[in-house]
Amino acid sequence: MVTILGIESSCDETAAAVVVDGRTLASNVVASQIAIHAEYGGVFPELASRAHVEAISLVVEEALHDANTTPDQLDAIAVTRGPGLVGSLLVGINFAKGMALMSGKPLLGINHLEGHIYSLWLTQPFRPVEFPVVVLIVAGGHTELLLMRDHGVYERLGGTLDDAAGEAFDKVGRMLRLPFPGGPHIEQSAATGNPKAYDFPRARRDSGFDFSFSGLKTAVMREVTIPASTQARMGRQVTTEKKSQLRSDVRVPDVAASFQSAVTDILVEKTVRAAKEHGATEIFMAGGVSANGMLRQKMRKESDLPVRYPPLNLCTDNAAMIGAAAYWRFQTGLRSSLEFDVLPMWPLNNDTYSR
């Protein structure tokens, strides 16, 4: 039995979890910062770092307590090394290094994106995986399409060229004056909207496996807002906090539904096509946007292959996924030096852990 403490602080969630044998969740504690960043409509990096500093000791202590485990009973400590915000990553890494030094336990620096993939191994009951599988990671600032040939063996098929899907949800949510984070609130609003009310673009529909959501975001902005220059010509005072204004005739649920439909269409089309072209046995989805009900429904409908996604509580950033990924890396002999540094830009490929 291998027991690993996972620590995650790459963005705006301070999290710790104890995972046994890469599949059993003994504890999972997450301290969310949504209330802190809500007034900014996005993550404020300096505030995120400070919140991690305040929360991390208590979060780790609670995770160990919930698992009825002490540091001496752990086999290893795992922490997110990247990608993510530099200041946030440093908090988790320095805390993990301190724990590893004091306890004498091995330390593993884990790739955040790989963590999202291994959140699927925590789904109960677990079905054995037959490789290869196509993996769609839609998490915050990342939209990646990968062919996973085996544990730790990845081929990048495509990814976002500009805004990631999660970023587009947040930015459109701000345009529509919806609360942060945009994803769940757009989905909630879209439930009563008409997905065909607006014909928003599906960029790069027939070209490879890369994604682009910046043009979609701009198309929404042109439909729903009054630009600052137009407001000035109308004699309205424009404040720095509100440079564009939502048009009075806009029906927010229709915009939300049409936008959500455009994003999910392109994600599903490219993922299903990639799975067919590369002989995948299954489709995996992971990351915050994988919680979207329409995305899940469309992927199941359009794919002839089984589709897996994590339980809702493991879609967004958490430390359980870091512990699960660390288990497989631990089996291969990965051990990180106490001298390793953060990697805010850390692609996931076959050479990831050679750095």
C-alpha positions as a Markdown table, in Angstrom:
| # | Residue | x | y | z |
|---|---|---|---|---|
| 1 | Met | 0.0 | 0.0 | 0.0 |
| 2 | Val | 1.4 | 3.4 | -1.1 |
| 3 | Thr | 0.1 | 6.5 | 0.7 |
| 4 | Ile | 0.8 | 9.9 | -0.8 |
| 5 | Leu | 0.0 | 13.4 | 0.4 |
| 6 | Gly | -0.8 | 15.6 | -2.5 |
| 7 | Ile | -0.5 | 19.5 | -2.3 |
| 8 | Glu | -2.0 | 21.8 | -5.0 |
| 9 | Ser | -1.6 | 25.6 | -5.2 |
| 10 | Ser | -1.2 | 26.4 | -8.9 |
| 11 | Cys | -3.9 | 29.1 | -9.1 |
| 12 | Asp | -6.7 | 30.0 | -6.7 |
| 13 | Glu | -7.4 | 26.8 | -4.8 |
| 14 | Thr | -5.3 | 25.7 | -1.8 |
| 15 | Ala | -5.7 | 22.0 | -1.6 |
| 16 | Ala | -4.3 | 18.9 | 0.1 |
| 17 | Ala | -5.4 | 15.2 | -0.1 |
| 18 | Val | -4.2 | 11.8 | 0.9 |
| 19 | Val | -4.4 | 9.2 | -1.8 |
| 20 | Val | -3.8 | 5.4 | -1.4 |
| 21 | Asp | -2.5 | 3.4 | -4.3 |
| 22 | Gly | -3.4 | 6.1 | -6.8 |
| 23 | Arg | -7.1 | 5.2 | -6.7 |
| 24 | Thr | -8.5 | 5.5 | -3.2 |
| 25 | Leu | -9.2 | 8.9 | -1.7 |
| 26 | Ala | -8.6 | 9.0 | 2.0 |
| 27 | Ser | -9.1 | 12.7 | 2.3 |
| 28 | Asn | -9.6 | 15.7 | 0.1 |
| 29 | Val | -9.6 | 19.3 | 1.4 |
| 30 | Val | -10.0 | 22.4 | -0.8 |
| 31 | Ala | -9.9 | 26.0 | 0.4 |
| 32 | Ser | -11.5 | 28.1 | -2.4 |
| 33 | Gln | -10.6 | 31.7 | -3.2 |
| 34 | Ile | -13.7 | 32.4 | -5.3 |
| 35 | Ala | -15.0 | 35.1 | -2.9 |
| 36 | Ile | -11.6 | 36.8 | -2.9 |
| 37 | His | -11.4 | 37.1 | -6.7 |
| 38 | Ala | -15.1 | 37.6 | -7.6 |
| 39 | Glu | -15.0 | 41.4 | -7.5 |
| 40 | Tyr | -12.2 | 41.3 | -10.1 |
| 41 | Gly | -13.9 | 38.9 | -12.5 |
| 42 | Gly | -10.8 | 36.8 | -12.5 |
| 43 | Val | -7.8 | 35.6 | -10.5 |
| 44 | Phe | -5.7 | 38.4 | -9.0 |
| 45 | Pro | -2.3 | 36.7 | -8.7 |
| 46 | Glu | -0.9 | 38.7 | -5.7 |
| 47 | Leu | -4.1 | 38.1 | -3.7 |
| 48 | Ala | -4.0 | 34.4 | -4.6 |
| 49 | Ser | -0.5 | 34.0 | -3.3 |
| 50 | Arg | -1.3 | 35.7 | 0.0 |
| 51 | Ala | -4.4 | 33.5 | 0.4 |
| 52 | His | -2.3 | 30.3 | -0.2 |
| 53 | Val | 0.1 | 31.4 | 2.5 |
| 54 | Glu | -2.7 | 31.9 | 5.0 |
| 55 | Ala | -4.5 | 28.6 | 4.2 |
| 56 | Ile | -1.9 | 26.0 | 3.3 |
| 57 | Ser | -0.8 | 24.9 | 6.8 |
| 58 | Leu | -4.4 | 24.4 | 8.0 |
| 59 | Val | -5.5 | 22.7 | 4.8 |
| 60 | Val | -2.6 | 20.1 | 5.0 |
| 61 | Glu | -3.3 | 19.5 | 8.7 |
| 62 | Glu | -7.0 | 18.9 | 8.0 |
| 63 | Ala | -6.2 | 16.5 | 5.1 |
| 64 | Leu | -3.9 | 14.4 | 7.3 |
| 65 | His | -6.4 | 14.5 | 10.2 |
| 66 | Asp | -9.3 | 13.4 | 7.9 |
| 67 | Ala | -7.2 | 10.5 | 6.6 |
| 68 | Asn | -6.2 | 9.5 | 10.1 |
| 69 | Thr | -2.6 | 9.7 | 8.9 |
| 70 | Thr | 0.6 | 11.3 | 10.2 |
| 71 | Pro | 3.6 | 12.4 | 8.1 |
| 72 | Asp | 5.5 | 9.4 | 9.4 |
| 73 | Gln | 2.9 | 7.1 | 7.8 |
| 74 | Leu | 3.3 | 8.7 | 4.3 |
| 75 | Asp | 5.3 | 7.0 | 1.6 |
| 76 | Ala | 5.8 | 10.3 | -0.3 |
| 77 | Ile | 4.8 | 13.9 | -0.6 |
| 78 | Ala | 3.7 | 15.3 | -4.0 |
| 79 | Val | 3.2 | 18.9 | -5.0 |
| 80 | Thr | 2.2 | 20.7 | -8.2 |
| 81 | Arg | 5.4 | 22.1 | -9.8 |
| 82 | Gly | 3.6 | 23.7 | -12.8 |
| 83 | Pro | 2.1 | 25.0 | -14.9 |
| 84 | Gly | 0.5 | 27.8 | -13.0 |
| 85 | Leu | 1.0 | 31.2 | -11.3 |
| 86 | Val | 4.6 | 31.6 | -10.1 |
| 87 | Gly | 3.7 | 33.1 | -6.7 |
| 88 | Ser | 1.0 | 30.5 | -6.0 |
| 89 | Leu | 3.2 | 27.6 | -7.0 |
| 90 | Leu | 6.0 | 28.8 | -4.8 |
| 91 | Val | 3.8 | 28.6 | -1.7 |
| 92 | Gly | 2.9 | 25.0 | -2.2 |
| 93 | Ile | 6.4 | 23.9 | -3.3 |
| 94 | Asn | 8.1 | 25.6 | -0.4 |
| 95 | Phe | 5.7 | 24.1 | 2.1 |
| 96 | Ala | 6.1 | 20.6 | 0.6 |
| 97 | Lys | 9.9 | 20.9 | 0.6 |
| 98 | Gly | 9.7 | 21.8 | 4.3 |
| 99 | Met | 7.5 | 18.8 | 5.1 |
| 100 | Ala | 9.8 | 16.5 | 3.1 |
| 101 | Leu | 12.9 | 17.8 | 4.8 |
| 102 | Met | 11.4 | 17.4 | 8.3 |
| 103 | Ser | 9.8 | 14.0 | 7.7 |
| 104 | Gly | 12.5 | 12.5 | 5.5 |
| 105 | Lys | 9.9 | 11.4 | 2.9 |
| 106 | Pro | 10.5 | 11.5 | -0.8 |
| 107 | Leu | 9.2 | 14.5 | -2.7 |
| 108 | Leu | 7.7 | 14.5 | -6.2 |
| 109 | Gly | 7.0 | 17.6 | -8.3 |
| 110 | Ile | 4.0 | 16.8 | -10.4 |
| 111 | Asn | 2.6 | 18.4 | -13.6 |
| 112 | His | -0.8 | 20.0 | -13.0 |
| 113 | Leu | -2.2 | 18.9 | -16.4 |
| 114 | Glu | -1.2 | 15.3 | -15.7 |
| 115 | Gly | -2.9 | 15.6 | -12.4 |
| 116 | His | -6.2 | 16.4 | -14.2 |
| 117 | Ile | -5.9 | 13.3 | -16.3 |
| 118 | Tyr | -5.3 | 11.1 | -13.3 |
| 119 | Ser | -8.4 | 12.5 | -11.5 |
| 120 | Leu | -10.2 | 9.9 | -13.7 |
| 121 | Trp | -8.4 | 7.1 | -11.8 |
| 122 | Leu | -10.2 | 8.3 | -8.6 |
| 123 | Thr | -13.6 | 7.6 | -10.2 |
| 124 | Gln | -15.5 | 4.8 | -8.4 |
| 125 | Pro | -16.0 | 2.1 | -9.3 |
| 126 | Phe | -12.9 | 2.2 | -11.5 |
| 127 | Arg | -12.8 | 0.4 | -14.8 |
| 128 | Pro | -9.3 | -0.7 | -16.1 |
| 129 | Val | -8.0 | 1.4 | -19.0 |
| 130 | Glu | -7.1 | 0.0 | -22.3 |
| 131 | Phe | -4.7 | 2.3 | -24.1 |
| 132 | Pro | -4.5 | 4.4 | -26.3 |
| 133 | Val | -7.1 | 7.0 | -25.3 |
| 134 | Val | -7.7 | 10.5 | -26.5 |
| 135 | Val | -7.7 | 13.1 | -23.6 |
| 136 | Leu | -9.3 | 16.5 | -23.8 |
| 137 | Ile | -8.0 | 18.7 | -21.0 |
| 138 | Val | -10.2 | 21.8 | -20.5 |
| 139 | Ala | -8.9 | 23.5 | -17.4 |
| 140 | Gly | -8.7 | 27.2 | -16.7 |
| 141 | Gly | -6.0 | 28.6 | -19.0 |
| 142 | His | -5.5 | 25.2 | -20.8 |
| 143 | Thr | -7.2 | 23.5 | -23.6 |
| 144 | Glu | -5.2 | 20.5 | -24.7 |
| 145 | Leu | -5.9 | 17.5 | -26.9 |
| 146 | Leu | -3.6 | 14.5 | -26.3 |
| 147 | Leu | -3.2 | 10.9 | -27.4 |
| 148 | Met | -2.2 | 8.9 | -24.3 |
| 149 | Arg | -0.5 | 5.7 | -25.4 |
| 150 | Asp | 0.3 | 4.4 | -21.9 |
| 151 | His | 1.0 | 5.8 | -18.4 |
| 152 | Gly | 3.2 | 8.8 | -18.9 |
| 153 | Val | 3.3 | 8.5 | -22.7 |
| 154 | Tyr | 1.7 | 11.4 | -24.5 |
| 155 | Glu | 1.4 | 12.8 | -28.0 |
| 156 | Arg | 0.1 | 16.3 | -28.2 |
| 157 | Leu | -2.5 | 16.5 | -31.0 |
| 158 | Gly | -3.5 | 20.1 | -30.6 |
| 159 | Gly | -4.3 | 22.9 | -28.2 |
| 160 | Thr | -5.5 | 26.4 | -27.9 |
| 161 | Leu | -3.9 | 29.1 | -30.0 |
| 162 | Asp | -5.2 | 31.9 | -27.9 |
| 163 | Asp | -7.9 | 31.9 | -25.2 |
| 164 | Ala | -8.6 | 28.6 | -23.6 |
| 165 | Ala | -12.2 | 27.5 | -23.3 |
| 166 | Gly | -12.2 | 28.2 | -19.6 |
| 167 | Glu | -10.8 | 31.7 | -20.1 |
| 168 | Ala | -13.5 | 32.3 | -22.8 |
| 169 | Phe | -16.2 | 31.3 | -20.3 |
| 170 | Asp | -14.9 | 33.7 | -17.7 |
| 171 | Lys | -14.5 | 36.6 | -20.1 |
| 172 | Val | -17.9 | 36.2 | -21.6 |
| 173 | Gly | -19.3 | 35.8 | -18.1 |
| 174 | Arg | -17.9 | 39.2 | -17.3 |
| 175 | Met | -19.5 | 40.7 | -20.4 |
| 176 | Leu | -22.8 | 39.3 | -19.4 |
| 177 | Arg | -22.4 | 40.7 | -15.9 |
| 178 | Leu | -22.5 | 37.2 | -14.4 |
| 179 | Pro | -20.7 | 36.2 | -11.3 |
| 180 | Phe | -17.2 | 34.7 | -11.3 |
| 181 | Pro | -16.3 | 32.0 | -12.3 |
| 182 | Gly | -18.0 | 32.3 | -15.6 |
| 183 | Gly | -18.4 | 28.6 | -16.5 |
| 184 | Pro | -21.0 | 27.4 | -14.0 |
| 185 | His | -23.0 | 30.7 | -14.2 |
| 186 | Ile | -23.1 | 30.7 | -18.0 |
| 187 | Glu | -24.3 | 27.1 | -17.9 |
| 188 | Gln | -27.0 | 28.0 | -15.3 |
| 189 | Ser | -28.2 | 30.9 | -17.4 |
| 190 | Ala | -28.1 | 28.9 | -20.7 |
| 191 | Ala | -30.5 | 26.4 | -19.2 |
| 192 | Thr | -33.4 | 28.8 | -20.0 |
| 193 | Gly | -31.9 | 30.2 | -23.2 |
| 194 | Asn | -32.1 | 29.4 | -27.0 |
| 195 | Pro | -28.8 | 28.0 | -28.3 |
| 196 | Lys | -29.7 | 29.0 | -31.8 |
| 197 | Ala | -30.5 | 32.7 | -31.0 |
| 198 | Tyr | -27.1 | 33.8 | -32.1 |
| 199 | Asp | -25.0 | 32.2 | -34.9 |
| 200 | Phe | -21.6 | 32.5 | -33.2 |
| 201 | Pro | -18.5 | 31.2 | -35.0 |
| 202 | Arg | -16.9 | 27.8 | -34.7 |
| 203 | Ala | -13.3 | 28.7 | -35.5 |
| 204 | Arg | -10.8 | 26.3 | -37.2 |
| 205 | Arg | -13.6 | 23.8 | -37.6 |
| 206 | Asp | -12.0 | 21.8 | -40.4 |
| 207 | Ser | -8.3 | 22.5 | -39.7 |
| 208 | Gly | -6.3 | 20.1 | -37.6 |
| 209 | Phe | -6.8 | 19.7 | -33.8 |
| 210 | Asp | -6.0 | 23.2 | -32.6 |
| 211 | Phe | -8.6 | 25.4 | -31.0 |
| 212 | Ser | -9.2 | 29.1 | -31.1 |
| 213 | Phe | -11.8 | 30.9 | -28.9 |
| 214 | Ser | -10.6 | 34.5 | -29.1 |
| 215 | Gly | -12.7 | 35.2 | -32.1 |
| 216 | Leu | -15.8 | 33.7 | -30.5 |
| 217 | Lys | -15.2 | 35.9 | -27.5 |
| 218 | Thr | -15.0 | 39.0 | -29.7 |
| 219 | Ala | -18.1 | 38.0 | -31.6 |
| 220 | Val | -20.0 | 37.9 | -28.4 |
| 221 | Met | -18.7 | 41.2 | -27.3 |
| 222 | Arg | -19.8 | 42.9 | -30.5 |
| 223 | Glu | -23.3 | 41.5 | -30.1 |
| 224 | Val | -23.9 | 42.3 | -26.5 |
| 225 | Thr | -22.0 | 45.4 | -25.5 |
| 226 | Ile | -21.9 | 49.1 | -26.3 |
| 227 | Pro | -18.3 | 50.1 | -26.9 |
| 228 | Ala | -16.8 | 52.9 | -24.8 |
| 229 | Ser | -16.4 | 55.1 | -27.9 |
| 230 | Thr | -20.1 | 54.8 | -28.7 |
| 231 | Gln | -21.1 | 55.6 | -25.1 |
| 232 | Ala | -18.9 | 58.8 | -25.3 |
| 233 | Arg | -20.6 | 59.9 | -28.5 |
| 234 | Met | -24.0 | 59.3 | -26.7 |
| 235 | Gly | -22.8 | 61.6 | -23.9 |
| 236 | Arg | -22.5 | 58.9 | -21.3 |
| 237 | Gln | -19.8 | 59.0 | -18.7 |
| 238 | Val | -17.4 | 56.0 | -19.1 |
| 239 | Thr | -15.6 | 54.8 | -15.9 |
| 240 | Thr | -12.4 | 52.7 | -15.9 |
| 241 | Glu | -14.3 | 50.0 | -14.1 |
| 242 | Lys | -17.0 | 49.7 | -16.8 |
| 243 | Lys | -15.6 | 50.6 | -20.2 |
| 244 | Ser | -18.3 | 48.7 | -22.1 |
| 245 | Gln | -22.0 | 48.5 | -21.3 |
| 246 | Leu | -24.4 | 45.6 | -21.8 |
| 247 | Arg | -27.0 | 46.5 | -24.4 |
| 248 | Ser | -30.5 | 46.8 | -22.9 |
| 249 | Asp | -32.1 | 44.6 | -25.5 |
| 250 | Val | -29.8 | 41.6 | -24.9 |
| 251 | Arg | -31.4 | 38.5 | -23.4 |
| 252 | Val | -28.6 | 37.0 | -21.4 |
| 253 | Pro | -29.8 | 33.4 | -21.3 |
| 254 | Asp | -29.9 | 33.3 | -25.2 |
| 255 | Val | -26.4 | 34.7 | -25.4 |
| 256 | Ala | -25.2 | 32.2 | -22.8 |
| 257 | Ala | -26.8 | 29.3 | -24.5 |
| 258 | Ser | -25.5 | 30.3 | -28.0 |
| 259 | Phe | -22.0 | 30.8 | -26.7 |
| 260 | Gln | -22.0 | 27.5 | -24.7 |
| 261 | Ser | -23.2 | 25.7 | -27.8 |
| 262 | Ala | -20.4 | 27.1 | -30.0 |
| 263 | Val | -17.7 | 26.2 | -27.5 |
| 264 | Thr | -19.0 | 22.7 | -26.9 |
| 265 | Asp | -19.6 | 22.0 | -30.6 |
| 266 | Ile | -15.9 | 22.6 | -31.5 |
| 267 | Leu | -14.6 | 20.7 | -28.5 |
| 268 | Val | -16.7 | 17.7 | -29.2 |
| 269 | Glu | -16.1 | 17.7 | -33.0 |
| 270 | Lys | -12.3 | 17.8 | -32.8 |
| 271 | Thr | -12.1 | 15.3 | -29.9 |
| 272 | Val | -14.3 | 12.7 | -31.6 |
| 273 | Arg | -12.4 | 13.1 | -34.9 |
| 274 | Ala | -9.1 | 12.7 | -33.1 |
| 275 | Ala | -10.3 | 9.6 | -31.4 |
| 276 | Lys | -11.4 | 8.0 | -34.7 |
| 277 | Glu | -8.2 | 9.0 | -36.6 |
| 278 | His | -5.9 | 7.7 | -33.9 |
| 279 | Gly | -7.7 | 4.4 | -33.1 |
| 280 | Ala | -8.5 | 5.4 | -29.5 |
| 281 | Thr | -10.4 | 3.0 | -27.3 |
| 282 | Glu | -12.0 | 5.7 | -25.1 |
| 283 | Ile | -12.3 | 9.4 | -24.7 |
| 284 | Phe | -11.2 | 11.1 | -21.5 |
| 285 | Met | -12.3 | 14.6 | -20.5 |
| 286 | Ala | -10.8 | 16.4 | -17.5 |
| 287 | Gly | -10.5 | 19.9 | -16.0 |
| 288 | Gly | -13.0 | 22.5 | -14.8 |
| 289 | Val | -14.9 | 22.8 | -18.1 |
| 290 | Ser | -15.4 | 19.0 | -18.2 |
| 291 | Ala | -18.1 | 19.6 | -15.5 |
| 292 | Asn | -20.3 | 21.3 | -18.1 |
| 293 | Gly | -23.4 | 19.3 | -18.6 |
| 294 | Met | -23.9 | 20.2 | -22.3 |
| 295 | Leu | -20.3 | 19.2 | -23.1 |
| 296 | Arg | -20.8 | 15.8 | -21.4 |
| 297 | Gln | -24.1 | 15.2 | -23.1 |
| 298 | Lys | -22.8 | 16.1 | -26.6 |
| 299 | Met | -19.6 | 14.0 | -26.2 |
| 300 | Arg | -21.6 | 10.9 | -25.2 |
| 301 | Lys | -24.0 | 11.5 | -28.1 |
| 302 | Glu | -21.5 | 12.1 | -30.8 |
| 303 | Ser | -18.9 | 9.5 | -29.8 |
| 304 | Asp | -19.2 | 5.8 | -30.5 |
| 305 | Leu | -16.6 | 5.2 | -27.8 |
| 306 | Pro | -17.0 | 5.2 | -24.1 |
| 307 | Val | -16.5 | 8.7 | -22.5 |
| 308 | Arg | -15.0 | 9.2 | -19.1 |
| 309 | Tyr | -14.9 | 12.3 | -17.0 |
| 310 | Pro | -14.3 | 12.9 | -13.3 |
| 311 | Pro | -16.9 | 13.4 | -10.6 |
| 312 | Leu | -17.9 | 17.1 | -10.3 |
| 313 | Asn | -15.8 | 17.6 | -7.1 |
| 314 | Leu | -12.7 | 16.5 | -8.9 |
| 315 | Cys | -13.1 | 18.5 | -12.1 |
| 316 | Thr | -11.7 | 21.8 | -10.7 |
| 317 | Asp | -8.3 | 22.1 | -9.2 |
| 318 | Asn | -7.7 | 19.7 | -6.3 |
| 319 | Ala | -4.8 | 17.9 | -4.6 |
| 320 | Ala | -6.4 | 14.4 | -5.0 |
| 321 | Met | -5.5 | 14.4 | -8.7 |
| 322 | Ile | -1.9 | 15.4 | -7.8 |
| 323 | Gly | -1.7 | 12.4 | -5.4 |
| 324 | Ala | -3.1 | 10.1 | -8.0 |
| 325 | Ala | -0.7 | 11.2 | -10.7 |
| 326 | Ala | 2.2 | 11.0 | -8.2 |
| 327 | Tyr | 1.4 | 7.3 | -7.4 |
| 328 | Trp | 2.1 | 6.3 | -11.0 |
| 329 | Arg | 5.3 | 8.4 | -11.1 |
| 330 | Phe | 6.4 | 7.0 | -7.8 |
| 331 | Gln | 6.2 | 3.5 | -9.3 |
| 332 | Thr | 8.6 | 4.5 | -12.1 |
| 333 | Gly | 11.1 | 5.8 | -9.6 |
| 334 | Leu | 10.5 | 9.5 | -9.9 |
| 335 | Arg | 12.0 | 11.5 | -7.0 |
| 336 | Ser | 12.5 | 15.2 | -7.1 |
| 337 | Ser | 15.4 | 17.1 | -5.6 |
| 338 | Leu | 14.7 | 19.6 | -2.8 |
| 339 | Glu | 16.4 | 22.1 | -5.1 |
| 340 | Phe | 13.8 | 22.0 | -7.9 |
| 341 | Asp | 12.1 | 25.2 | -8.9 |
| 342 | Val | 8.7 | 26.2 | -10.2 |
| 343 | Leu | 7.9 | 25.7 | -13.9 |
| 344 | Pro | 5.0 | 28.1 | -14.7 |
| 345 | Met | 5.1 | 27.0 | -18.3 |
| 346 | Trp | 5.4 | 23.2 | -18.3 |
| 347 | Pro | 4.1 | 21.3 | -21.3 |
| 348 | Leu | 2.9 | 17.8 | -20.8 |
| 349 | Asn | 4.8 | 15.4 | -23.1 |
| 350 | Asn | 7.2 | 12.4 | -22.9 |
| 351 | Asp | 10.0 | 14.6 | -21.7 |
| 352 | Thr | 8.1 | 16.4 | -19.0 |
| 353 | Tyr | 9.8 | 14.8 | -16.1 |
| 354 | Ser | 13.3 | 15.1 | -17.6 |
| 355 | Arg | 13.4 | 18.8 | -16.6 |
